[in-house]
Amino acid sequence: MAMKKVRPVEGKTLTEFADAYEEAQSELSRATILYEKEVSPLQMLIYYEDPETIEDAPETDYQIQFDSKGKIITVSILVGDYEDRYCAECSNYEWGVRCPYRSGRVSPMDRACPMFNVMISRG
């Protein structure tokens, strides 16, 4: 279910307002903008529907989206249940070395522990 929200936009000068408006439009690129209401020449309220809430988040482990120009990247990760994951998929696991959160020999195909995580970095 989409959630209705309001995003204020304001600036002290016309340039600051324009920059804030562009930033808001970028943030809301995945949302459905219902309408915009001018409060003053340098203030505006943007009413929109947020397409995803926690309840209807995607069930996949990751999702990558680009804007039409390929400049903005949105990465959504939903790891949640670690029980169906393996040590080899975890960022804590050092291949051929060890896992800092487990003692003894750890195989890449051992079931993941509660310390399971996935790191994302910008390349």
N, CA and C atoms as an extended XYZ file, in Angstrom:
369
Properties=species:S:1:pos:R:3:atomname:S:1:resname:S:1:resid:I:1 pbc="F F F"
N         0.840       -1.179        0.000 N   MET     1
C         0.000        0.000        0.000 CA  MET     1
C         0.883        1.239        0.000 C   MET     1
N         0.643        2.149       -0.928 N   ALA     2
C         1.437        3.366       -1.016 CA  ALA     2
C         1.064        4.300        0.136 C   ALA     2
N         2.055        5.050        0.590 N   MET     3
C         1.854        5.944        1.713 CA  MET     3
C         1.935        7.393        1.235 C   MET     3
N         0.974        8.230        1.619 N   LYS     4
C         0.969        9.637        1.223 CA  LYS     4
C         1.834       10.430        2.189 C   LYS     4
N         2.692       11.307        1.617 N   LYS     5
C         3.623       12.091        2.419 CA  LYS     5
C         3.736       13.503        1.863 C   LYS     5
N         4.399       14.387        2.639 N   VAL     6
C         4.640       15.768        2.223 CA  VAL     6
C         6.121       16.055        2.350 C   VAL     6
N         6.692       16.712        1.342 N   ARG     7
C         8.111       17.087        1.357 CA  ARG     7
C         8.204       18.599        1.230 C   ARG     7
N         8.681       19.313        2.281 N   PRO     8
C         8.835       20.763        2.173 CA  PRO     8
C        10.092       21.120        1.374 C   PRO     8
N        10.010       22.227        0.651 N   VAL     9
C        11.146       22.753       -0.116 CA  VAL     9
C        11.220       24.239        0.185 C   VAL     9
N        12.405       24.708        0.574 N   GLU    10
C        12.541       26.133        0.837 CA  GLU    10
C        13.978       26.585        0.640 C   GLU    10
N        14.137       27.880        0.443 N   GLY    11
C        15.454       28.476        0.279 CA  GLY    11
C        15.407       29.936        0.680 C   GLY    11
N        16.564       30.483        1.043 N   LYS    12
C        16.632       31.898        1.439 CA  LYS    12
C        16.722       32.806        0.220 C   LYS    12
N        17.285       32.270       -0.866 N   THR    13
C        17.382       33.018       -2.113 CA  THR    13
C        16.748       32.186       -3.213 C   THR    13
N        16.533       32.795       -4.363 N   LEU    14
C        15.945       32.065       -5.476 CA  LEU    14
C        16.842       30.908       -5.909 C   LEU    14
N        18.149       31.105       -5.879 N   THR    15
C        19.100       30.047       -6.249 CA  THR    15
C        19.039       28.889       -5.256 C   THR    15
N        19.011       29.187       -3.960 N   GLU    16
C        18.907       28.135       -2.941 CA  GLU    16
C        17.588       27.370       -3.088 C   GLU    16
N        16.501       28.103       -3.388 N   PHE    17
C        15.208       27.447       -3.577 CA  PHE    17
C        15.255       26.516       -4.788 C   PHE    17
N        15.845       26.985       -5.880 N   ALA    18
C        15.944       26.154       -7.089 CA  ALA    18
C        16.759       24.903       -6.814 C   ALA    18
N        17.871       25.037       -6.093 N   ASP    19
C        18.701       23.879       -5.738 CA  ASP    19
C        17.928       22.908       -4.843 C   ASP    19
N        17.204       23.448       -3.876 N   ALA    20
C        16.420       22.597       -2.969 CA  ALA    20
C        15.304       21.885       -3.735 C   ALA    20
N        14.696       22.563       -4.697 N   TYR    21
C        13.639       21.953       -5.494 CA  TYR    21
C        14.197       20.808       -6.349 C   TYR    21
N        15.354       21.038       -6.975 N   GLU    22
C        15.990       19.977       -7.772 CA  GLU    22
C        16.352       18.780       -6.900 C   GLU    22
N        16.863       19.035       -5.695 N   GLU    23
C        17.213       17.956       -4.767 CA  GLU    23
C        15.964       17.161       -4.377 C   GLU    23
N        14.877       17.864       -4.109 N   ALA    24
C        13.623       17.189       -3.741 CA  ALA    24
C        13.106       16.342       -4.905 C   ALA    24
N        13.169       16.871       -6.125 N   GLN    25
C        12.718       16.112       -7.288 CA  GLN    25
C        13.561       14.850       -7.474 C   GLN    25
N        14.847       14.961       -7.207 N   SER    26
C        15.730       13.797       -7.312 CA  SER    26
C        15.378       12.752       -6.253 C   SER    26
N        15.151       13.206       -5.024 N   GLU    27
C        14.779       12.292       -3.940 CA  GLU    27
C        13.450       11.594       -4.221 C   GLU    27
N        12.549       12.295       -4.871 N   LEU    28
C        11.205       11.772       -5.104 CA  LEU    28
C        11.048       11.158       -6.487 C   LEU    28
N        12.143       10.842       -7.139 N   SER    29
C        12.080       10.337       -8.509 CA  SER    29
C        11.282        9.035       -8.622 C   SER    29
N        11.248        8.241       -7.584 N   ARG    30
C        10.495        6.977       -7.619 CA  ARG    30
C         9.084        7.136       -7.086 C   ARG    30
N         8.777        8.301       -6.536 N   ALA    31
C         7.458        8.542       -5.961 CA  ALA    31
C         6.509        9.116       -7.009 C   ALA    31
N         5.220        9.037       -6.713 N   THR    32
C         4.206        9.651       -7.558 CA  THR    32
C         3.843       10.988       -6.930 C   THR    32
N         4.158       12.077       -7.623 N   ILE    33
C         3.856       13.406       -7.097 CA  ILE    33
C         2.392       13.702       -7.363 C   ILE    33
N         1.644       13.959       -6.284 N   LEU    34
C         0.221       14.228       -6.391 CA  LEU    34
C        -0.024       15.678       -6.796 C   LEU    34
N         0.594       16.625       -6.064 N   TYR    35
C         0.532       18.033       -6.441 CA  TYR    35
C         1.551       18.811       -5.627 C   TYR    35
N         1.824       20.028       -6.101 N   GLU    36
C         2.745       20.927       -5.427 CA  GLU    36
C         1.976       22.172       -5.014 C   GLU    36
N         2.236       22.648       -3.792 N   LYS    37
C         1.540       23.828       -3.281 CA  LYS    37
C         2.571       24.881       -2.903 C   LYS    37
N         2.468       26.055       -3.537 N   GLU    38
C         3.376       27.161       -3.230 CA  GLU    38
C         2.893       27.837       -1.955 C   GLU    38
N         3.764       27.914       -0.949 N   VAL    39
C         3.440       28.556        0.322 CA  VAL    39
C         3.830       30.026        0.245 C   VAL    39
N         4.990       30.290       -0.320 N   SER    40
C         5.489       31.641       -0.569 CA  SER    40
C         6.406       31.539       -1.792 C   SER    40
N         6.916       32.655       -2.307 N   PRO    41
C         7.786       32.555       -3.488 CA  PRO    41
C         9.020       31.663       -3.276 C   PRO    41
N         9.449       31.467       -2.024 N   LEU    42
C        10.634       30.648       -1.755 CA  LEU    42
C        10.329       29.427       -0.889 C   LEU    42
N         9.061       29.064       -0.803 N   GLN    43
C         8.657       27.884       -0.040 CA  GLN    43
C         7.582       27.119       -0.806 C   GLN    43
N         7.688       25.786       -0.757 N   MET    44
C         6.731       24.940       -1.458 CA  MET    44
C         6.558       23.644       -0.688 C   MET    44
N         5.383       23.054       -0.804 N   LEU    45
C         5.123       21.729       -0.259 CA  LEU    45
C         4.831       20.800       -1.425 C   LEU    45
N         5.506       19.657       -1.441 N   ILE    46
C         5.275       18.654       -2.484 CA  ILE    46
C         4.550       17.485       -1.826 C   ILE    46
N         3.336       17.209       -2.281 N   TYR    47
C         2.549       16.091       -1.778 CA  TYR    47
C         2.779       14.913       -2.728 C   TYR    47
N         3.128       13.768       -2.165 N   TYR    48
C         3.455       12.619       -3.006 CA  TYR    48
C         3.051       11.316       -2.339 C   TYR    48
N         3.023       10.256       -3.154 N   GLU    49
C         2.791        8.903       -2.651 CA  GLU    49
C         4.094        8.153       -2.728 C   GLU    49
N         4.512        7.612       -1.600 N   ASP    50
C         5.731        6.814       -1.544 CA  ASP    50
C         5.381        5.414       -2.040 C   ASP    50
N         6.025        4.939       -3.115 N   PRO    51
C         5.634        3.655       -3.690 CA  PRO    51
C         5.936        2.444       -2.826 C   PRO    51
N         6.945        2.533       -1.970 N   GLU    52
C         7.317        1.379       -1.160 CA  GLU    52
C         7.341        1.740        0.309 C   GLU    52
N         6.698        0.929        1.084 N   THR    53
C         6.803        1.027        2.530 CA  THR    53
C         7.435       -0.278        3.006 C   THR    53
N         7.703       -0.396        4.265 N   ILE    54
C         8.315       -1.611        4.800 CA  ILE    54
C         7.461       -2.834        4.483 C   ILE    54
N         6.140       -2.674        4.540 N   GLU    55
C         5.252       -3.815        4.325 CA  GLU    55
C         5.318       -4.361        2.902 C   GLU    55
N         5.501       -3.484        1.905 N   ASP    56
C         5.511       -3.974        0.534 CA  ASP    56
C         6.878       -3.831       -0.121 C   ASP    56
N         7.936       -3.939        0.675 N   ALA    57
C         9.295       -3.908        0.144 CA  ALA    57
C         9.541       -5.165       -0.693 C   ALA    57
N        10.454       -5.099       -1.650 N   PRO    58
C        10.690       -6.269       -2.494 CA  PRO    58
C        11.239       -7.443       -1.700 C   PRO    58
N        10.928       -8.630       -2.150 N   GLU    59
C        11.368       -9.839       -1.471 CA  GLU    59
C        12.757      -10.287       -1.923 C   GLU    59
N        13.309       -9.667       -2.941 N   THR    60
C        14.623      -10.060       -3.431 CA  THR    60
C        15.709       -9.595       -2.477 C   THR    60
N        16.884      -10.182       -2.596 N   ASP    61
C        18.004       -9.789       -1.747 CA  ASP    61
C        18.546       -8.424       -2.125 C   ASP    61
N        18.504       -8.107       -3.392 N   TYR    62
C        18.982       -6.790       -3.797 CA  TYR    62
C        18.264       -6.334       -5.055 C   TYR    62
N        18.256       -5.033       -5.219 N   GLN    63
C        17.624       -4.431       -6.372 CA  GLN    63
C        18.442       -3.199       -6.723 C   GLN    63
N        18.806       -3.050       -7.975 N   ILE    64
C        19.573       -1.892       -8.412 CA  ILE    64
C        18.766       -1.173       -9.479 C   ILE    64
N        18.617        0.143       -9.329 N   GLN    65
C        17.873        0.928      -10.300 CA  GLN    65
C        18.685        2.146      -10.713 C   GLN    65
N        18.598        2.502      -11.972 N   PHE    66
C        19.249        3.692      -12.499 CA  PHE    66
C        18.175        4.657      -12.968 C   PHE    66
N        18.479        5.965      -12.929 N   ASP    67
C        17.538        6.903      -13.511 CA  ASP    67
C        17.693        6.861      -15.024 C   ASP    67
N        16.906        7.629      -15.733 N   SER    68
C        16.899        7.561      -17.197 CA  SER    68
C        18.233        7.945      -17.815 C   SER    68
N        19.034        8.749      -17.113 N   LYS    69
C        20.328        9.164      -17.644 CA  LYS    69
C        21.470        8.290      -17.122 C   LYS    69
N        21.165        7.322      -16.271 N   GLY    70
C        22.190        6.431      -15.743 CA  GLY    70
C        23.095        7.071      -14.715 C   GLY    70
N        22.665        8.180      -14.102 N   LYS    71
C        23.521        8.879      -13.152 CA  LYS    71
C        23.208        8.560      -11.703 C   LYS    71
N        21.935        8.364      -11.376 N   ILE    72
C        21.558        8.107       -9.987 CA  ILE    72
C        21.349        6.613       -9.817 C   ILE    72
N        21.999        6.051       -8.806 N   ILE    73
C        21.871        4.625       -8.542 CA  ILE    73
C        21.179        4.450       -7.198 C   ILE    73
N        20.165        3.619       -7.174 N   THR    74
C        19.479        3.280       -5.930 CA  THR    74
C        19.670        1.797       -5.690 C   THR    74
N        20.250        1.448       -4.548 N   VAL    75
C        20.463        0.046       -4.209 CA  VAL    75
C        19.645       -0.264       -2.965 C   VAL    75
N        18.786       -1.256       -3.064 N   SER    76
C        17.992       -1.692       -1.920 CA  SER    76
C        18.397       -3.115       -1.580 C   SER    76
N        18.707       -3.352       -0.317 N   ILE    77
C        19.095       -4.688        0.111 CA  ILE    77
C        18.190       -5.123        1.245 C   ILE    77
N        17.688       -6.320        1.122 N   LEU    78
C        16.875       -6.909        2.167 CA  LEU    78
C        17.506       -8.251        2.503 C   LEU    78
N        18.228       -8.311        3.610 N   VAL    79
C        18.899       -9.552        3.978 CA  VAL    79
C        18.033      -10.329        4.960 C   VAL    79
N        17.619       -9.700        6.038 N   GLY    80
C        16.695      -10.318        6.986 CA  GLY    80
C        17.114      -11.682        7.480 C   GLY    80
N        16.546      -12.716        6.913 N   ASP    81
C        16.756      -14.073        7.372 CA  ASP    81
C        18.102      -14.604        6.887 C   ASP    81
N        19.020      -14.834        7.803 N   TYR    82
C        20.363      -15.306        7.454 CA  TYR    82
C        20.442      -16.827        7.401 C   TYR    82
N        19.400      -17.522        7.825 N   GLU    83
C        19.471      -18.974        7.955 CA  GLU    83
C        19.617      -19.706        6.624 C   GLU    83
N        19.167      -19.105        5.539 N   ASP    84
C        19.312      -19.737        4.226 CA  ASP    84
C        20.522      -19.201        3.473 C   ASP    84
N        21.441      -18.561        4.187 N   ARG    85
C        22.639      -17.991        3.570 CA  ARG    85
C        23.860      -18.793        4.016 C   ARG    85
N        24.983      -18.572        3.324 N   TYR    86
C        26.211      -19.317        3.613 CA  TYR    86
C        27.346      -18.354        3.956 C   TYR    86
N        28.357      -18.867        4.663 N   CYS    87
C        29.507      -18.057        5.054 CA  CYS    87
C        30.165      -17.389        3.849 C   CYS    87
N        30.219      -18.088        2.725 N   ALA    88
C        30.878      -17.549        1.537 CA  ALA    88
C        30.214      -16.269        1.038 C   ALA    88
N        28.949      -16.052        1.357 N   GLU    89
C        28.226      -14.861        0.907 CA  GLU    89
C        28.426      -13.672        1.844 C   GLU    89
N        28.995      -13.905        2.997 N   CYS    90
C        29.118      -12.885        4.037 CA  CYS    90
C        30.384      -12.057        3.852 C   CYS    90
N        30.267      -10.756        4.110 N   SER    91
C        31.434       -9.872        4.013 CA  SER    91
C        32.439      -10.108        5.135 C   SER    91
N        32.017      -10.734        6.228 N   ASN    92
C        32.938      -11.020        7.332 CA  ASN    92
C        33.888      -12.172        7.014 C   ASN    92
N        33.491      -13.031        6.094 N   TYR    93
C        34.279      -14.211        5.775 CA  TYR    93
C        35.466      -13.839        4.897 C   TYR    93
N        36.660      -14.189        5.313 N   GLU    94
C        37.872      -13.963        4.528 CA  GLU    94
C        38.222      -15.273        3.845 C   GLU    94
N        38.113      -15.291        2.526 N   TRP    95
C        38.338      -16.510        1.759 CA  TRP    95
C        39.697      -17.129        2.056 C   TRP    95
N        39.685      -18.398        2.390 N   GLY    96
C        40.908      -19.139        2.661 CA  GLY    96
C        41.574      -18.790        3.974 C   GLY    96
N        40.980      -17.878        4.734 N   VAL    97
C        41.589      -17.470        6.002 CA  VAL    97
C        40.685      -17.895        7.152 C   VAL    97
N        39.667      -17.102        7.435 N   ARG    98
C        38.810      -17.408        8.585 CA  ARG    98
C        37.624      -16.458        8.634 C   ARG    98
N        36.810      -16.652        9.641 N   CYS    99
C        35.729      -15.729        9.970 CA  CYS    99
C        36.035      -15.183       11.364 C   CYS    99
N        36.047      -13.881       11.553 N   PRO   100
C        36.384      -13.324       12.872 CA  PRO   100
C        35.335      -13.614       13.951 C   PRO   100
N        34.156      -14.074       13.553 N   TYR   101
C        33.081      -14.308       14.519 CA  TYR   101
C        32.888      -15.779       14.868 C   TYR   101
N        33.696      -16.642       14.286 N   ARG   102
C        33.596      -18.077       14.590 CA  ARG   102
C        34.978      -18.616       14.910 C   ARG   102
N        34.997      -19.633       15.739 N   SER   103
C        36.278      -20.262       16.062 CA  SER   103
C        36.394      -21.572       15.293 C   SER   103
N        37.619      -21.996       15.101 N   GLY   104
C        37.843      -23.252       14.388 CA  GLY   104
C        37.760      -23.072       12.877 C   GLY   104
N        37.784      -24.203       12.186 N   ARG   105
C        37.745      -24.180       10.721 CA  ARG   105
C        36.348      -23.806       10.247 C   ARG   105
N        36.274      -22.843        9.338 N   VAL   106
C        34.997      -22.405        8.780 CA  VAL   106
C        35.038      -22.642        7.278 C   VAL   106
N        34.108      -23.421        6.812 N   SER   107
C        34.002      -23.725        5.386 CA  SER   107
C        33.136      -22.668        4.706 C   SER   107
N        33.406      -22.335        3.450 N   PRO   108
C        32.557      -21.365        2.745 CA  PRO   108
C        31.094      -21.789        2.682 C   PRO   108
N        30.834      -23.101        2.732 N   MET   109
C        29.457      -23.569        2.635 CA  MET   109
C        28.804      -23.825        3.993 C   MET   109
N        29.457      -23.407        5.085 N   ASP   110
C        28.809      -23.465        6.398 CA  ASP   110
C        27.644      -22.482        6.400 C   ASP   110
N        26.627      -22.815        7.160 N   ARG   111
C        25.478      -21.918        7.268 CA  ARG   111
C        25.902      -20.618        7.953 C   ARG   111
N        25.343      -19.520        7.498 N   ALA   112
C        25.692      -18.211        8.058 CA  ALA   112
C        25.206      -18.087        9.502 C   ALA   112
N        25.926      -17.293       10.262 N   CYS   113
C        25.572      -17.029       11.656 CA  CYS   113
C        24.831      -15.682       11.741 C   CYS   113
N        24.391      -15.274       12.927 N   PRO   114
C        23.683      -13.991       13.055 CA  PRO   114
C        24.527      -12.768       12.689 C   PRO   114
N        25.831      -12.909       12.532 N   MET   115
C        26.687      -11.781       12.153 CA  MET   115
C        26.750      -11.603       10.638 C   MET   115
N        25.933      -12.343        9.899 N   PHE   116
C        25.921      -12.272        8.441 CA  PHE   116
C        25.628      -10.840        7.973 C   PHE   116
N        26.460      -10.351        7.047 N   ASN   117
C        26.198       -9.056        6.435 CA  ASN   117
C        26.803       -8.997        5.042 C   ASN   117
N        26.330       -8.041        4.273 N   VAL   118
C        26.815       -7.832        2.919 CA  VAL   118
C        27.199       -6.372        2.802 C   VAL   118
N        28.429       -6.101        2.419 N   MET   119
C        28.907       -4.733        2.267 CA  MET   119
C        28.780       -4.318        0.805 C   MET   119
N        28.389       -3.082        0.613 N   ILE   120
C        28.320       -2.533       -0.738 CA  ILE   120
C        29.224       -1.308       -0.741 C   ILE   120
N        30.027       -1.213       -1.773 N   SER   121
C        30.893       -0.034       -1.874 CA  SER   121
C        30.792        0.527       -3.271 C   SER   121
N        31.209        1.728       -3.414 N   ARG   122
C        31.193        2.386       -4.706 CA  ARG   122
C        32.525        2.121       -5.377 C   ARG   122
N        32.471        1.564       -6.575 N   GLY   123
C        33.682        1.129       -7.253 CA  GLY   123
C        34.383        2.113       -8.068 C   GLY   123
